[in-house]
Amino acid sequence: MNKRSSIALLLALGALNGLPQAAQAQQKRVVCEDVQVKHTDSGDKNRIAGTAIGAAAGGLVGHQIGGGTGKTLATVGGAVAGGVVGNKVQKSHQDANATYTTERRCHEVED
């Protein structure tokens, strides 16, 4: 065996010897944590009804307030504002009646 072959063999053996350390440096471990999860009835038809009722009420109030050409604008503005308020009120009600569960979530992290 010549000098170059010997050096190549030593380098190869040294590289193989370093593999377990490199593999050990990239080990992953699992980290778990408990997370609170909120459950609401996403198919709640009352949210749509709250928006519609709010829009109708806002439209009626706007219609009473406006006069002349501003009456249409007041009616539309009242309906939009009422719809937003009705939607928010119903959302608040849903959030107050939500249920919570604790779920364990795990993921891998590298050391």
N, C-alpha and C positions, 0 to 999 in steps of 0.2 A: 504494500500500500504506500502510495506516495504522500508527500506532505499535504498537498491540496485535498486529497481524499480524506486524510485524517482530520483536517480542519473542518471539512464539510460534515463528517460523521459526528464530531464533537458538537458542532453547532446544531445539528439535527437533534441529537440527544438532549442538549440543553433546552431546545425549544419544546420538546416533548415533556421534559421535566417541569417546565413552567406552565403547562396546560391545566393541571388541577388548581393552581393558584389563580389563573385567569378565570376559570369556570367558577371558582369559589367567590371571586370578586363580583360576579354578575348574578349571584343568587337572588331569587325573588322570595319575598315572604308575603303572607296574606294578612291584611289589616282589616278588622271588622269594626263597625260602629253601629249603634242604635240610632235610628232616625225617626222622628215624628212625621207621620204622613196624614194629611187632611183629606177626608172623603166627603164630597158633597154630591148631591143628586144632580149630575150635569144635564140630565134630560128633564129638568124641572120646567114644566110648562108655565108655572107661575111667574117665572122671570119674564117671559114674553107677555104674559097678561099684565104684569106690573108696568112694563114699558108702554103697552097699548092704553091701559087705563090712565097712566100719567100723561100720555100724549093727548088723549081726549080731554082730560080735565084742563090741561094747560092750554089747549086750543080754545076751549070754552071761555076760560078766563081772558085769554088774549083777545078773543072776539068781543068781549064785553068792554075791554079797555080801549081798543083802537077805535078810530073814527075816520070816516072818509076813505081815502086811498090807503091810509095807514092801517085800516082795519084788517086787510088781508095779510099784511106784513106782521101785525101783532098776533093774528091767529096762528100763522105759520111759526113764528118765533115762540109763542106760548106752547104750541104742540111739541116743538123740538125740545124746549126746556123741560116741559112736563114729562116727556119720554125719558130724558136723561135722569131726572129725579126719580121717576117710577122704577127705572132699571136699577139705580143705586140702592133704593130702599129695599127692593126685593133681594138684591145681592147681599146686603147687610143681614137680612133675615136668614138667608141660606147659610151665611158664614156663622151666624149665631147657633144654628142647628146642625152644624157639621159634626162628624164623628172623627176621632183621631185614633190611629193605631201606631204601634211601634214596630218597625221593620228592621231587621238586622241586614245591613248591606256590607258586603266584603269586596275588596279589590286587591290586586297584587301590586306591590311596590318593590323597586330594586334597592338593595342595600348599597 
